[in-house]
Amino acid sequence: MKRESIISQLQDEDKVFDFLVIGGGATGLGVALDAATRGYSVALFERSDFTKGTSSRSTKLVHGGVRYLAQGDVGLVREALRERGLLRHNAPHLVKDQLFLIPCYRWWEGPFYTIGLVLYDLMARKLSLGRSVCIGPKRASRTIPTLRRQGMKAGVLYHDGQFDDSRLAINLVHTAIEAGACILNYMNVTALLKEDGCVCGVQVQDEENGREYRVHSRAVINATGVFADEILQMDKPGKRPAVRPSQGVHLVLDASFLESDCAVMIPKTSDGRVLFAVPWHNKVVVGTTDTVMEHAEIEPIALEKEIQFILDTAGNYLTRTPKRSDVLSVFAGLRPLAAPRSEGKKTKEISRSHKLFREKSGLITIIGGKWTTYRKMAQDTLDYALRYIHLPTYDCVTENYQIHGTRPNPDFSDPLYVYGTDADDIRVLINSSPEMKERLHPDYAYTKGEVLWLIRNEMPRTLEDILARRLRILFLDARAAMQVAPVVVGLLARERKKDEKWQAAQLEDFNSVASHYILN
Ligand SMILES: Cc1cc2nc3c(=O)[nH]c(=O)nc-3n(C[C@H](O)[C@H](O)[C@H](O)COP(=O)(O)OP(=O)(O)OC[C@H]3O[C@@H](n4cnc5c(N)ncnc54)[C@H](O)[C@@H]3O)c2cc1C
């Protein structure tokens, strides 16, 4: 993952890639990986950092979607459960089996949710992660001691998957590059190239030095999530919007709010959604909301009413009500939902399944879906594109394709477990000098050696790339992230040979973003 050497592949303007993907989130990276592993040449451009958009801001679940089952979307649940199983198999270092508890306060809820979840297990067939069971209130309280005990009639235990979204994305970048893909961050697609009205490539600008490239391709795939309409407008100005952004907010709390490795699922909040409290990297992620937004922002900001809703709802179920001052980090993400044809439909009712369509110019757009189903979305996109372009057809191979870093039976108590097999390399660097062993923060296991390794191997370009999407500390504890920022920017500047002015600008940019992750 050396950006400079990958960029050199763009010098030859006569080169024609088979596929060109716009957008470096879950969807685009999945498409690039699918294409490269089938044997096609493929380039992907991301205008910011990988997963800067929605794909770093999920609930961190690899799941079938219990809620979609309740909505009767059986096809989507079955597909997602299969993908959950495949992903756990292909990236065992990043996808955990997570136990969930549904606390039941009305007599009928225990049997009702047990029947639904047994069905959920059966739909997963041999890829099931474990059996769902109904338990009494005593065992439920032992499982999660901080749950409100008063009035509890039963609990239902079930299994789903849990992961680190941005880390999986970085491993997808690695895997795709190893399979021959040309993948770059900080490359902004500014225009579509056309010949006789047909899209034949893109104009792309290097955000670091302003240099422009014209890159040709047989097919162009728009995988820009909530920004898909921007690319569609480049193709045909005035086109009706295809995407409806819906904001979801998460609050991160200390692990003591759960005192358990088991997650909580509240199946019906006052606005008819589900609320999760999921253990993640020794913290608890609580969310989410569903708020229709007018515009897509790259750094969406949580609304006060969303924050209050999560605090209030969590407080209804926990013995200790979380307060604003307990929130370690708050982050918001935008769901790229397909805009419904009929107005007035609530966003929670819009199907989460993905949607593929092609313009007259040949531009292909993929929107919607979930992180969990990124692989199937990619397979469908390639199969769809291959119907229209003249290329030999190779079959998809990603069902059983091991993702970079794969390590069977990982030790999830190892602070470096998310790196999979790369952890061995990182340890060598950490042990190479006393300086590399130095911790960034007394409360966290991150070391200077780990940071240096990821600067050299994972293509971060800015301080925020490291603290938000490589280490995840901004999402876990925004104040701690601001405290470690000066040391981390020093390491980045040393590696990238940047001066003090650059460091000061990086710190200012980072602190401005991080201030939105802190509640005052
Ligand atoms: C609150 C919330 C919780 C969720 N939780 C879960 C969950 O637990 N499990 C699950 O499976 N799914 C979950 N999802 C869904 C999942 O996160 C999304 O479906 C997925 O991340 C969408 O990825 P994407 O690649 O389509 O979009 P994005 O991740 O937004 O990627 C699009 C990228 O395109 C880039 N781009 C835009 N314009 C250009 C341009 N001109 N040139 C180059 N690049 C460009 C953007 O910078 C961006 O990085 C959740 C979503 C939300 C919002």
The ligand as a Gaussian input file, in Angstrom:
#p B3LYP/6-31G(d) Opt

LIG

0 1
 C      -25.765000       4.652000      11.653000
 C      -25.483000       3.475000      10.768000
 C      -25.299000       2.227000      11.314000
 C      -25.042000       1.139000      10.489000
 N      -24.772000      -0.071000      11.045000
 C      -24.523000      -1.133000      10.277000
 C      -24.177000      -2.358000      10.866000
 O      -24.049000      -2.477000      12.082000
 N      -23.956000      -3.402000      10.042000
 C      -24.072000      -3.305000       8.687000
 O      -23.908000      -4.308000       8.023000
 N      -24.332000      -2.127000       8.092000
 C      -24.555000      -1.041000       8.850000
 N      -24.804000       0.177000       8.277000
 C      -24.811000       0.285000       6.819000
 C      -23.405000       0.437000       6.246000
 O      -22.573000       1.163000       7.095000
 C      -23.490000       1.115000       4.879000
 O      -24.417000       0.447000       4.080000
 C      -22.158000       1.134000       4.145000
 O      -21.125000       1.578000       4.983000
 C      -22.255000       2.025000       2.924000
 O      -21.003000       2.015000       2.278000
 P      -20.769000       2.782000       0.906000
 O      -19.453000       2.348000       0.412000
 O      -21.930000       2.564000       0.011000
 O      -20.767000       4.322000       1.299000
 P      -19.582000       5.186000       1.971000
 O      -18.918000       4.439000       3.050000
 O      -20.160000       6.504000       2.335000
 O      -18.519000       5.355000       0.823000
 C      -18.697000       6.248000      -0.262000
 C      -17.379000       6.938000      -0.504000
 O      -17.415000       7.615000      -1.759000
 C      -16.509000       8.691000      -1.649000
 N      -16.765000       9.663000      -2.733000
 C      -17.846000      10.465000      -2.874000
 N      -17.712000      11.224000      -3.974000
 C      -16.520000      10.914000      -4.546000
 C      -15.821000      11.382000      -5.699000
 N      -16.316000      12.345000      -6.482000
 N      -14.601000      10.828000      -5.977000
 C      -14.084000       9.858000      -5.190000
 N      -14.708000       9.399000      -4.086000
 C      -15.918000       9.910000      -3.763000
 C      -16.804000       9.260000      -0.255000
 O      -15.737000      10.054000       0.224000
 C      -17.041000       7.989000       0.550000
 O      -15.895000       7.571000       1.276000
 C      -25.015000       1.299000       9.083000
 C      -25.188000       2.566000       8.528000
 C      -25.398000       3.659000       9.366000
 C      -25.527000       5.018000       8.787000

